[in-house]
Amino acid sequence: MTTLTADQIARVKATVPVLAEHGATITRHFYKRMFAHHPELKNVFNQTHQKSGSQPETLARAVYAYAANIDNLGALGPTVTRIANKHVSLNIRPEHYPIVGRHLLGAIVDVLGDAVDQETLGAWEVAYGQLANIFVGTEAKLYESAPWSGFRPFRVARKEVESDEITSFYLTPADGSPACGFEPGQYLSVKRFVDELGVDQPRQYSLSDAPNGKWLRISVKREAGREDIAPGHVSNLMHDGVEVGAIVHVSAPMGDFMLDRKKTTPVVLMSGGVGVTPMTAMLSTLLADQSARSVTFAHACRNGRVHAFKQWLDDAIAASPNVTRAIFYEAVDAADRLGVDHDFEGRLDVTKIADKVILPDADYYICGPVPFMRAQCDALAALGVDAARIHTEVFGSGVVQ
């Protein structure tokens, strides 16, 4: 691997203002350029995020962060780990990196033209090679430790409706072997062919049950879409086209958002909407471990119709005195007022439940829409929670900052 010289590092850092201004334009052009030359890669990348522009914007932020930290790559460690896990889940391989590099550099030239000289372009070529080697090395270790590589056929053994929006799929290996283990909080990718797009599309779904050797359960929210957001291709195919007995192809469990099962200190699980799924895996695992840890399950959703796993949670609380709940409904309707399925009206507000969630040495696991996670992180920080104890999961193209 060629090492960056001091001059090359300086040249890459000097491009930071340019990337701040033109980064999204470069990355949008990059994807168009790469797909034109390698249409087979449309099977790997989320085409919905391409259309919305969220994926190019995320890549632009990543390139900007790399350039800004080119002389301190240790600062990117957590980001590299998170992205590498997703890459392995999508079956991205070392041979993909030269393709990406060639078209990323080509996009820089196409967009910036004479504004980038050959010496700077050469510095970026070496810098990209350095970054690619970091990812290839990190991903090689993940592939080596994974229970299988690529996508493997699983059979739908069971399908259960959890709410008006969320349905669970119990997946068992098609060859009859036991289901693999995983860490609660991890996800897997499901690959389905989308007729409308003419390509395979992978999507990540959190595992929503404790590891048990029998099945891998995912709980999928139907993304119906709205004026500004297209319907979810794969989620709708799962809900409408995948029944018991069907075969789906899935990757091995991945992800660095994981419950630390070795600790004995309190756990606070905070979720919004379908972000509840990794929390059910975490709580299910704590219950299976017969853990005596104090657990607070704080969840927010619109109303009772979309509130998944509510009976399961009530049963868990009834059987486990160390587990408590705080359920928020943002849009309570008449039916909700007749029941006891929620505790508060409005959005999840940690100041209302500080006695339950602000606990000595507690760890906080948060999953949900990016604005939800930002709000909870800010609220916890304002109440004195150490950032090192706050753990978040992000799917798609979101970033928690």
N, C-alpha and C positions, 0 to 999 in steps of 0.2 A: 504494500500500500504506500503510495506517494504521500509524503508528509508536507503539510502546508508550510511555506516559508513565512517569515515575518511580513514580507511585502505582500504576499497573497492574503494573509489574514487581514492586513490593513485594507486591502482592496475590497474584500468581501464586506467588512464592516462599513466601508464607505458607501456601499450600495444600500444600507439600511433606509435612509430617507427616500430613495427611489422606490424601494419595495413597499414602503408605507403608502406611497402615492399610487403606484401602478401595480402592486402585487396581485390584486384580484383580477385585473385585466390580463396579466401574464398567465395566471393559473387557468382562467376560463379558456384562453387561447390554447394553452397546453393540452387540456383535455380534448378539445375539438381536434387538435393536431394529432394527438396520440390515437384517438378512436378512428380517425380517418385512415391511418396507416395500420392500425391493429384493432379492427372491429371486434375481434374475439375477446378483447379485454372488457367489452361492455357486459360480459357475463360475470365479471368480478366486481365492477363498480356499481353502486346504487344509482340507477338512472333517474330516479325521482329527485335525488339530491343534486344530480347534474342539472336537471331542468330548472329547479328552484334557485340554483346558484349557491346553495349552502356549502356544497363540497368544495368548489373552487375557493370560496372565501375561507374555509377552514384550512385548506392547503396553503393559501397565501399567508395566513397567520403563522402557520408552522414554519414556512420558509423564512419569514421575517424573524421569528424567534431564533431560528438556527443562525441566521446571519448576525443577529445582535449578540449571540452568545458563542460565537465561533472561537473565541479565546477562553471560554469557560464552559465546556460541553458538559461538565458535571451537573450544571444547573438544569440540563434537559433530561436527566436520568429518569424521573418519574414519567415524563411525557413519552420518552422512547419506550419504556416498558409497556405503557398503556397501548400505544400504537402497534407495537410488535405483537402483542396478544391479539389485537384485532386482525392484523395481517395474517397470522397463522390460522385464525378462525376462518379467514377468507381463502386460505390456501395460496397465498402469495409466496412466490419462490424466488431464489436468487436470480434466475434468468429474467425476471421481470424488471429488475433494477436498471440494467443498461438501457432498456426500452424507455423507462420513465426518464432517466437522465438525459438521453439523447433528445427527447421531445421537450423536456423542461428547458434545456439550454437553447434549443431551437426556438422556443416560444419567447425567451428573453431577447434573442436577436430580432425576431419578427416584430416584437412590440416596441423595443427600445431603439432598434436600428443603430445609427451612428453614435448614440448616447452611451453605448457600452463598447469599450475598446477591446482588442484581442487579449491584452494582458489581464484585464478584469474577467473576461470570459474564461480564460485559462485558469484563473484562480477559482472561479466557480466550478469548473470541471473537476478540479482536485478536491474542492470542498464537498461536492456532491459524492464523489467517490468515497471520501472519508465517512460521510453520513451513511451511505449505502452499506459500507462494511460494518458499521456499528449495528445497523438493523439486521443484516444477514447473520452476524454472529449471535445477536440476542435471539433471533428467531430460530436459529439452528438448535439452541438449547431447549426452546419450547417444543419444537418438533420432536426432539429426542425423548423428552419426558412425557409426551402426549400418549394417551392410550391407543390412538390410531392417527393416521395422516390423511389429509384430504377429506372427502365426503364419503360417508358410509350409509348403506340403507338401513333404515329403522321402520318398524311396523307400528301403526297406531293401534294400541291395545285398548284404549279407552278414550272417550271424548266427553267432557263435562262442561256444561254451561255454568259459569261462575257469577255472571251478572249480565245486564243487557248488552255489554260491550266485550266482555272477556270470556274466553273459552279455554279450558285446559286440554292439552293433548298428552296422553301417557304413551311414551315411545319406548319400544323394546327392540333390541338388536334383531334384524331379520334372520340372522343365522342361528338364533336361539341361545346365544351366549349370554352370560350375566351382563347387566348394565354396569358401566364403569363408575368409579368413584369420581368425586369432584369436590371443590371447596364451595360452601354456600356463599352465594353472591356472584358466582361465575355464570357465563352464558354459553350458548352454542349458536352456530349458524345453521339455518334451514335454507336449502336451495330449492326453488320452484321455477319451472319454465313459465314465462308470462307471454301468452299469445299476443297480447296487444303490443308488446315491445319486441317480440321475436327473439328474446334472449333469456337465459337463466338469470335469476336474481336471487342473491343471498340476503338474508336478514338475520340479525342477531336477536335472540330472545333469552332473557334470564331464565335459569332453572328455578322452578318455584316450589320444589319439595326437597326434603332432606335426601342425601345419598343413601340408597337402600339396596343396591344390587339388583333390583327388580325392573325399574324403569327410570327414564329421565323424563321429568314432567316440565313442559313449558306452558305458559298461560298467555295467550295472544289476544291483544286488543284489536278489535275491528276498527281500522282507520277509515271512517266513512268519507272523510274529506269535507271541505267547505269551500267557499268562494276563493279564498287565497291559498288553499292547500289541496292538492290532488288526493283522491282516495288512495289508500295503501294497496298496491297491487298484490303483494304476497299475503298480507293479513286477510284480505277478502277471499283470496284463493284458499287459505287455510280454513276459514270459517265455512265457506260455501262448497268447497270442492274436495275436502279431505275428511273422509269418514273412517270409522273403525275398520281396520284391515288394510287401509291404504299404506303405501310405502312412501316415505319421505327420506331425503338424503340430508344428513346432518354432519357437521364437523365436531371434533372433540371439544369438550368444555375448555374454555379459556377465560381470561380476564384477571385483573389484579385487584378488583374490588371484592374482598374476601373477609368473612368473619374470622377474627382471631380466636380460635377455639381453645387456645392454651391459657387464656386469661381467666381470671375469676372475678374481675371487676364488673360494674354495671354496664349494661348495653342499652342504648336508646336507638330504636329503629324508626326512621322518619321517612314517610313516603307520600307522594302525591300521584293520584290516578293509577296508571298501570305500573308506576314505580313500586307498587306494593309487592310485585312478584319476587324480587330477590329477598325482600324482607320475610316473606312466607318461608322461603328456603332457610333463612337464618334462624327464625324462631322454631321451625320444625326440627332443625338440627339440634338446637339447644334443648328442646324437649326430648328428642331421641337420646341425647347424651345424659339426660336426667340432671342437667346443670342446675345448680342452686343460684346462679347469677340473677341479680335483679334485672328485669327486662321491661322496658316501656315501649309499647307499640303505638306510635303516633301516626295517624293516617288521615289524609284529606282527599275528598272526592266531591263531586257535584251534589249527589243525593243518594238515596238508598237503592235506586234502580241500577246504578253503576258501581255500587259498593261490593266488590268481590271479596270472598272468603270471610264474610262476617260471621256465619255460624261456626266455621272452623275456629276463628279467633275467640268467640265466646266460649266454646268448648275447651280451648286451651287455657283460658283464664280460669274457668271453673275447676280445672284439674291441677292448676299450678299457681299457688298463692304468690309466687315470686314474679308473676307476669301481670302487668296492668295495661290499660289501653287509654288512648285519648283520640277519639274519632271526631273529625270536623266535617260537616256538610256545608258546602258553600251556597247551595240553592235548595234549601229545605222546602219540600212540598207538603201537601195535606197528609199524604200517606205516611211521610216520615214523622210527622208530629204525633201520630198514633202509636209509634213504636219506640223501642229503646236501643236502636242500632247506632245512634250517634250521641256524642257528649257535648258538642259545641256547634254553634252556627257560625258561618264565615270561614275565612281561610285559616290554615294552620298558623297559630300564633303562640310561639313558645313562652311569651310572657304570661299567658293564661294557664300554662301548665308547668311553670318553672319548678314547682315543688316535686314534679314527677321526672323532669328531664335534666335539671341542673344538679348533678350528683357527683360526689368526689370520685375522680379517676375514671369516670364513665367514658366509653367510646361511642361515637355517634356515626351511624351509617345512614346516608341520605340518598334517595333515588326518586326521580320525578322529572317534570319539565325543567329546563335550565333556569328559567326565572324563579321557579319554586325553590330550587336548590340554592341559588344565590341568596334568596331571602332568608332561608334557614341558616346558611353559613354566617351571614351578616348578623342575624339575631343572636345566634349562639356566641359569636365573637363579642358582641355588645354585652353579653351576660358573663363574660370572662372565661369562656371555654377556650382552651389551648387549640390552635389550628391543627396541631399534630394529632389531635384526638378526633378530628372530623374527617370522615371518609365519604367520597361521593362517587357515583357511577354515572357515566355519560354515554349515551348511544347516539347514533347518527352523526350529525355535524356540530353538535353543541359543545360548548366549552364553559366550564364554571370558572369564573375569575373573581 
